[in-house]
Amino acid sequence: MVKKLQKMAAQKAASPAGLFDSQLAQTVKDSAQQIWLAGLGAFAKAQGEGMKRFETLIKEGTSLHRKTQAAAGEKLGDMAGKMSAMAGEVGHKANAQWDKLESIFEERTARAMSKLGVPTAKDVAALTERVDALAAAVTKLGGSVEAPAKKAARKAPAKKAAPAAAPEVVAKPAAKRRVARKAAGSSAA
């Protein structure tokens, strides 16, 4: 186009002015026509390829969307793992603090009960062992040991009654003979 205009300018210098003006007008008209047709062709081509380009953009967008979702899912998984680890640590620390609080409570309760004179489970166990050892010693020496009537006392409430006779003391056989002789001696007198 530029070359045509330059060629026409060179011809104008060589030819009369009227002829040049009509050729220039015709060239401008032809150029405008060509530009118009080129624009229509580009529009038609863009319109035809527009749907193809649109579909290509949709495919690329879908692919990009999947990639970003995968990356976000991976990051979310990492964060969930870190949060679980942190929650585990916090839970462990909370359990440790709870255990510490529980031991402090137990210690203070034991001290208060000790000040009040309440026997501990250890004290009761030690007394039970001593009673068992004494019962074994009595049995070994030849006496018999009767089990305390704890269960009967728990079942029936205590009644006020006349004082009962002195409980029978189980003694060794030699002591029984002495008691029998004294009883025989006092009945003879």
VENNORLIN-V502109 format. One record per residue. N is the residue number from 1. RES is the residue in three letters. PSI is psi as a letter, one per 20 degrees, with the letter a starting at -180 (* if undefined). Layout:
N|RES|PSI  N|RES|PSI
//
This chain:
1|MET|g  2|VAL|h  3|LYS|h  4|LYS|g  5|LEU|h  6|GLN|g  7|LYS|g  8|MET|h  9|ALA|h  10|ALA|h  11|GLN|h  12|LYS|g  13|ALA|h  14|ALA|h  15|SER|r  16|PRO|q  17|ALA|h  18|GLY|g  19|LEU|h  20|PHE|g  21|ASP|g  22|SER|h  23|GLN|h  24|LEU|g  25|ALA|g  26|GLN|g  27|THR|g  28|VAL|g  29|LYS|g  30|ASP|g  31|SER|g  32|ALA|g  33|GLN|g  34|GLN|g  35|ILE|g  36|TRP|g  37|LEU|h  38|ALA|g  39|GLY|g  40|LEU|g  41|GLY|g  42|ALA|g  43|PHE|g  44|ALA|g  45|LYS|g  46|ALA|h  47|GLN|g  48|GLY|g  49|GLU|i  50|GLY|g  51|MET|h  52|LYS|g  53|ARG|g  54|PHE|g  55|GLU|h  56|THR|g  57|LEU|h  58|ILE|g  59|LYS|g  60|GLU|h  61|GLY|g  62|THR|g  63|SER|g  64|LEU|h  65|HIS|g  66|ARG|g  67|LYS|g  68|THR|h  69|GLN|g  70|ALA|g  71|ALA|g  72|ALA|g  73|GLY|h  74|GLU|g  75|LYS|h  76|LEU|g  77|GLY|g  78|ASP|g  79|MET|h  80|ALA|h  81|GLY|g  82|LYS|g  83|MET|h  84|SER|g  85|ALA|g  86|MET|g  87|ALA|h  88|GLY|g  89|GLU|g  90|VAL|g  91|GLY|g  92|HIS|g  93|LYS|h  94|ALA|g  95|ASN|g  96|ALA|g  97|GLN|h  98|TRP|g  99|ASP|g  100|LYS|g  101|LEU|g  102|GLU|g  103|SER|h  104|ILE|g  105|PHE|g  106|GLU|g  107|GLU|g  108|ARG|h  109|THR|g  110|ALA|g  111|ARG|g  112|ALA|g  113|MET|h  114|SER|g  115|LYS|h  116|LEU|i  117|GLY|j  118|VAL|p  119|PRO|q  120|THR|r  121|ALA|h  122|LYS|g  123|ASP|g  124|VAL|g  125|ALA|g  126|ALA|g  127|LEU|h  128|THR|g  129|GLU|g  130|ARG|g  131|VAL|g  132|ASP|h  133|ALA|g  134|LEU|g  135|ALA|h  136|ALA|h  137|ALA|g  138|VAL|g  139|THR|h  140|LYS|h  141|LEU|i  142|GLY|j  143|GLY|r  144|SER|q  145|VAL|p  146|GLU|q  147|ALA|p  148|PRO|q  149|ALA|l  150|LYS|g  151|LYS|g  152|ALA|h  153|ALA|h  154|ARG|h  155|LYS|g  156|ALA|p  157|PRO|q  158|ALA|p  159|LYS|q  160|LYS|p  161|ALA|r  162|ALA|q  163|PRO|p  164|ALA|r  165|ALA|q  166|ALA|p  167|PRO|q  168|GLU|p  169|VAL|p  170|VAL|p  171|ALA|r  172|LYS|q  173|PRO|h  174|ALA|h  175|ALA|h  176|LYS|g  177|ARG|h  178|ARG|g  179|VAL|h  180|ALA|h  181|ARG|g  182|LYS|g  183|ALA|h  184|ALA|h  185|GLY|h  186|SER|h  187|SER|h  188|ALA|h  189|ALA|*
//
